Amino acid sequence: MWIMLKDAFFSAVDKAKTPGCLVVRARRQGDLERYFPGAAVQKTVGNDYLFRAEIPREEVARVLTEYVMNISASNFKDSVADDKLHDAYMGVWHIMARLQPIAPYARPGRGQGALL
């Protein structure tokens, strides 16, 4: 599961050796520590994500629930202050937009009905 927050990006997978935990992975140092203080973050050179930690599922759910309950941005992309993270998210936005059968912001042309 990819988790894109305004100041962190994670991947959570069911690969933990510890029962009841998820492996939560990050590409940037500090992202895991920001949301999971006290987690035993390991630097894993040679793997797909450089940083990872086993975190109890309940803690992951609690942190994400708290984040969702405190969303105040009317536009997610505008809430991302870090330029590098913002640019990465924009790349994902553009690629995912290709899945949509009608392009984002497309407007019907003349002679076409307003209903699509």
C-alpha positions as CSV (number, residue, x, y, z in Angstrom):
1,M,0.0,0.0,0.0
2,W,1.4,3.3,-0.9
3,I,0.7,6.1,1.5
4,M,1.3,9.7,0.3
5,L,1.2,12.3,3.0
6,K,2.0,16.0,2.8
7,D,5.4,15.4,4.3
8,A,6.1,11.7,4.0
9,F,5.8,8.8,1.6
10,F,5.5,5.2,2.8
11,S,4.9,1.7,1.5
12,A,3.3,-0.7,3.9
13,V,3.5,-4.4,3.2
14,D,2.8,-7.7,5.0
15,K,6.4,-8.9,5.2
16,A,7.1,-8.5,8.9
17,K,8.7,-11.4,10.8
18,T,6.9,-10.2,14.0
19,P,3.2,-11.3,14.1
20,G,0.8,-8.4,14.1
21,C,3.2,-6.0,12.4
22,L,3.6,-4.5,9.0
23,V,6.9,-3.5,7.3
24,V,6.6,0.2,6.6
25,R,9.2,1.4,4.2
26,A,10.3,4.9,3.2
27,R,12.7,6.4,0.6
28,R,13.7,9.4,2.7
29,Q,15.4,9.5,6.1
30,G,13.1,11.0,8.7
31,D,9.8,10.1,7.2
32,L,9.3,7.0,9.3
33,E,10.6,8.7,12.4
34,R,8.2,11.6,12.0
35,Y,5.1,9.5,12.1
36,F,6.4,6.5,14.1
37,P,8.8,7.9,16.7
38,G,10.7,5.2,18.5
39,A,10.4,2.8,15.6
40,A,13.6,0.7,15.0
41,V,14.3,2.1,11.5
42,Q,16.8,0.1,9.6
43,K,18.8,1.4,6.6
44,T,18.6,-1.3,4.0
45,V,21.1,-0.6,1.2
46,G,20.4,-2.7,-1.9
47,N,16.6,-3.1,-1.3
48,D,13.9,-1.2,-3.1
49,Y,13.3,1.2,-0.1
50,L,16.3,2.5,1.8
51,F,14.5,2.7,5.2
52,R,12.2,0.3,6.8
53,A,10.7,-0.7,10.2
54,E,8.4,-3.3,11.6
55,I,5.5,-1.5,13.1
56,P,2.4,-2.9,14.8
57,R,-0.7,-2.8,12.5
58,E,-2.7,-1.1,15.2
59,E,-0.1,1.7,15.4
60,V,-0.1,2.2,11.6
61,A,-3.9,2.3,11.7
62,R,-3.9,4.8,14.5
63,V,-1.4,7.1,12.9
64,L,-3.2,7.0,9.5
65,T,-6.6,7.6,11.2
66,E,-5.3,10.6,13.1
67,Y,-3.8,12.0,9.9
68,V,-7.1,11.5,8.0
69,M,-9.1,13.1,10.9
70,N,-6.9,16.2,10.7
71,I,-6.9,16.8,6.9
72,S,-7.5,20.5,6.4
73,A,-6.1,21.1,2.8
74,S,-8.6,21.6,0.0
75,N,-5.9,20.5,-2.5
76,F,-3.4,17.8,-1.5
77,K,-0.7,18.8,-4.0
78,D,-0.7,22.4,-2.7
79,S,-0.2,21.1,0.9
80,V,3.2,19.5,0.1
81,A,5.8,22.1,1.0
82,D,8.9,20.1,0.1
83,D,9.7,20.8,-3.5
84,K,11.3,17.4,-4.2
85,L,8.4,15.5,-2.7
86,H,5.9,17.7,-4.5
87,D,7.6,17.0,-7.8
88,A,7.5,13.3,-7.2
89,Y,3.8,13.4,-6.3
90,M,3.1,15.4,-9.5
91,G,4.8,12.7,-11.5
92,V,2.6,10.1,-9.9
93,W,-0.5,12.4,-10.5
94,H,0.3,12.6,-14.2
95,I,0.8,8.9,-14.7
96,M,-2.3,8.0,-12.7
97,A,-4.3,10.6,-14.7
98,R,-3.7,8.3,-17.8
99,L,-6.0,5.7,-16.1
100,Q,-9.0,8.1,-16.3
101,P,-11.1,7.6,-19.4
102,I,-11.6,11.3,-19.8
103,A,-8.6,13.5,-19.2
104,P,-8.5,15.6,-16.1
105,Y,-10.0,19.1,-16.6
106,A,-11.4,18.1,-20.0
107,R,-14.4,20.2,-21.0
108,P,-16.9,19.2,-23.7
109,G,-16.3,21.1,-27.0
110,R,-18.9,23.0,-29.0
111,G,-21.8,20.9,-30.1
112,Q,-21.2,18.3,-27.4
113,G,-23.5,17.9,-24.5
114,A,-22.5,18.8,-21.0
115,L,-23.1,15.3,-19.9
116,L,-20.2,12.9,-20.6
